[in-house]
Amino acid sequence: MKSPIPVLLLTGYLGAGKTTLLNHVLALPGIREKRLALIINEFGPLGIDGSLVKAGVHPKYELNRGSVFCICIKTDFIKTLVAIAQDVRPDLVIIEATGVADPCDLGQILETPQLAQAFTTWANVCLVDAQGFVQTAAFLRTAARQVMWADGLVINKGDRVSPADLAVLQPILSGINPRAPQIVVTQGQVPETFLEGLVHHPFHAPASDQPQPELSSGSVQTESPV
């Protein structure tokens, strides 16, 4: 029987720097030697982040039009994972969730009959914007829930805030999620040892059947550079 494929999930609100983090993770010595499959998830119908990911030879799957945790594209997500398990058989799957994902436990999806024997969750890593989290979380519950579900918290843009700001932010994060270790970084440069030390804590909650009412997406296409 083949061993389950580990899944590393990257979450974090819009603008936190998830794509920068992903590119850094892909260059880590212990990651770049693996056979990978990447899933890039965006809320809007037009994919942008996927074009910025330095995937190299690794297969990359883009899922747009909603969060992979929302029932609206859950079927597409499961089909993609089934194809990865059957056709690619990578050493690791890395998922960059949309910035507005409200992540129920990934384990619930991986426990579906099609996936139960094929995958296991390595860790859920949440990227926190050191500059904007407090203000964002006050108005949009998704930002706080991403922290709540995480196995590890990477506080990004640490060079843009003062020690006093961090002294305010870190206890707030601990209050939301006391079990997740925290690390402060710049430009998403998380040490490989931090990722290796994470332990997944499964949670269970129903998947959302629709996006939050305060969120909507729009796309503008132009032939001119933006």
Helices and strands as residue ranges (DSSP letters): E 5-12, H 18-27, H 29-32, E 36-41, H 49-52, E 60-63, H 71-83, I 84-88, E 92-96, H 106-110, E 119-129, H 133-139, H 141-149, E 152-156, G 158-160, H 163-176, E 182-184, H 192-196
